[in-house]
């Protein structure tokens, strides 16, 4: 059966940021043709793709035009702000949507995936409610209780997320969530604040004709709702790892298709609590660029194309730390890269974004160590050494 798989394939990437860039590199290593699409020119993945298009992915006519022009075998969404009902049309016309058009529609909005997990599958999640106005947000916050977490139902990389400690902060959190929302959504989700010991991402690889497999759990730390560092392996009991795997398989089986899913969990002393899911490589999974024999982008590609994944080998304690911009600039220069790379078992990825603004993720430092703490310290130190100069 595997002998019938023919390469190259034509892949269309919808969203061309740093995760897309690494995916394109993986795809090109196996000879595929990649079209990178995004809303702005010279996005990271465009710099390594065969062709690129600049469009609004919320505009169905723009999507139709680029698909008709390039006739891809696979459409691979990498961001949330896409007119997902158009993907269903493409799928009905015989173009493979990764993981599926229905799954993409579910997961582009936090409300749908939360309802699938909690209401349809009976999986434990944080208590939650929705609001489409400030008054509703106030009412839902009072019902959920304080502290709580407010997020846009459609966003990425923690944009618009904040913790609300009391009623006086509700309006500020509402405004921040709406400002950080992707697409045309004006809806927020208010969640119970979980007092967790650990927050993890379980990279879950769903295959067309082989069992679902998992990477070693990845621990991560967030600020402003956005990941700052991640490490692998996360320290968990075998029992909790198995519980997380069972939940991840249950949710991804319900979504269908093939590819990698970044399934997030809160780990408490007593519970494994489902948080969110991304049907694509996850930002915290950038640690796999140094921690595994097959990184998350290579795993995503193999699963999509139906190529075998005989073994995922985890190399030991590894970590990543983000390199952030501190000011706005349209001219990017980096210093400190040589100093960061002077440390043993440290690597740097600079994404090539054409401009910067405060807290924008511009790169990532990667490190291996004798233990997780040492790997985290090395990655954090390396990230702090790299500075962005206008």
Secondary structure, DSSP 8 states (H G I E B T S, - for coil): -GGG--S--EEEEE--SHHHHHHHHHHHHTT-EEEEEESSTT-GGGGTSSEEEE--TT-HHHHHHHHHHH--SEEEE-SS-S-HHHHHHHHHTT-EEES-HHHHHHHTSHHHHHHIIIIIS---B--EEEESSHHHHHHHHHHH-SSEEEEESS-STTTT-EEE-SGGGHHHHHHHHHHT--TT---EEEEE----SEEEEEEEEE-SSS--EE---EEEEEETTEEEEEEES----HHHHHHHHHHHHHHHHHH-S-EEEEEEEEE-SS-EEEEEEESS--GGGGGHHHHBSS-HHHHHHHHHHT-------B-SSEEEEEEE--S-BSS-EEESHHHHHTSTTEEEEE---S-B-TT-EEEEEEEE-SSHHHHHHHHHHHHHH-EEE-
